[in-house]
């Protein structure tokens, strides 16, 4: 174990930076550490008399949540158009939140209407023709028991739209054909 004030080269103690290091102790917690001689003042003491963990505790904490300068009410719009709400740890629905403490608003609305947290496999579906930020339950939202049901509904709607477009195109072609034939019959 080194003695306070002992000086060694960086390669001797496994440091990346070249140069000499001195063994110092923190004035708050007494933790001893190697300090680069370059980081010493004229009197031979480190520029900071505290270790990094004690220094971090002494820095003023930035205001968080409602007191932060860029607080936007805890409601943000995600990249896919869904709204997200920030929850506090004491909130009943907090278990639904992700690592960043946000939960999708449409899931939160349904959970509050049911009076319980939604299970991870339960899917909330926006009904056909509803915007992603229109979160009214049960008018625009419905709870589906499994993701595969949501996928089935979504694919069925897409398939029906394609069929509808195909039938409309065919119908307009038939109308045009009938108009041509009818015009020829009336002209003769």
N, C-alpha and C positions, 0 to 999 in steps of 0.2 A: 504494500500500500504506500503510495507516495506521501510525502510530508508537505505541509503547507509551504508554499514558496518555491518548491522544487521546480526546476526548469528542464524540459526534455524537447527533443526534436519531434516533429509530427510523425515521421515514419517509425519512430521508436514506440509510439503509443497507438499506432493504427489510424491516424488522422489523414484525411485526404489533402488538406491544405499544407503546403510546405511552410516551414518556418519553425519558430520555437514556441512552446506552450508552457504556461505556468499553472501549478495546481492551486486553486483558490476555493474559498467556501462562501456560500450565500449568507448574507447578513440576516435574512428572515428565518429560513428553515435550517441553515447549517449544512445543506447539501454541498458536497465538494465536487468540483468539476475542473476540467482542463480549459484554460482560456488562452487564446492566441495572444502572444506578446504584443502583436500589432494593436490589439484591442485594450492595451493598458494605458493608463494616464501617466503623467510625468512621475508621480509618486510611487509608481509600481503597482497600483491597484487597478482592477478591471474597470472598463468604461461603465459597466453596470455592476453594481455590487450584489445584484440579485440573480438567481438562476432563472431560466426561461419560464418555468411554471409559476414562480412567485411574481415575476414581472407581468405575466398575463393576468394574474389576479388583481394587480394594482391598477391596470389600465381601466379607464372608465368604460363601462359597457354601453354599446349603442342601444338607443331605445328600440324596443321591439313591439310588434303588434300595432295597436291603435296609436301609440306614441311615436312611431317611426315617421320620418319626414315623407316617405313615399307610400304611406298606407292608403290603400284604395278600397277600404271597407271589407276586405277579406273575401272578395268576389272577383274571380278572374275568368277570362275566356281562354279555353284550351286551343291547341292547334287544329283540332278537328271540329271546332265550332261549339263544343259543349261548355257550359258554365260550371265552375268549380267554386266551392265554399270552403273557407278555412275554419276548422273546428278546434276548440280548446280541449285540453285533456280532461277537463271535468264535465264535458258534454256527454250526454247519454249515448249519442250516436258516434262518438269518437272511434270505437273499434272499426267502423267502416272506412275511416280515413287511411290514406296511404302514408308513406314515410314522410312526405312533406306536409302532413296534417290537412290536406285538401281532400274533399270528397265530391264526386259529381253531383250537381244540384238535382238532376232528375232522380237519382237514386235516393238522395236525402228526402225529397218531397214524398216519394212513395213510402219510405221507411217511417216518416212522421205520420203519414195517413194511417199506416198499419199499426203504429205504436210499438214497433220493434226494429232492431237492426236487420238489414237484409243479409242473407247468406251469400257467400262469394259466388256461388253458381247461379243465383237468381239474377235474371236479366230484366232490365227495365227498357221497354220498347216504346219509341215515339210512334204514334199511330200515323197512318198514311196521310201525307200532305201537311204534317205539322212541322214547324221549325224546331231546330235543336235547342233553342233557348226558350221555347214555349213549354213550360213545365207545370201544367195543371193536371192534377189527378182527380178523377179518372177520365176527364174529357180528352186529353191528348196523350196520356201515358197509360201503359198497361204492364203488369208484372207477369213475366214468363218464368216458369219453374226451372228451365234449363237453357243453356246457350244454343244447343242444337235446334230447339224449337224456334228461337229467334232467327237463326240462320235459315231454317226451312221457310219461315214466313217471308223473310227478306228475299230469298231466291224465288219464291212463288210470285211475289209482287213484281219482281223484275221480269220473270217469264211472262206473266199476264200482260205487262206493259208492252213487251215485244210482240206478243200475239195480237194485242189490240191495235198496235200500229200497223202490223201486217194486214189485218182485216180492214182497217180504214183505207189503206192504199188499194187493196183489192176492190173494195166497194166503190171508190172514186173511179177506178178503171172501168168497172162495169157500168157505172152511170154515164161515163163518157161514151162508151160503146153503145149503150141504149140510145143516147141522144143522137149519135151518128146514124144509127139504123132508123130511128124515128124520123129524123130529118129527111132521109132518103125515101121513106114510105110516104110521107106527106107531100113531097115534091113530085111524085109520079102520078 
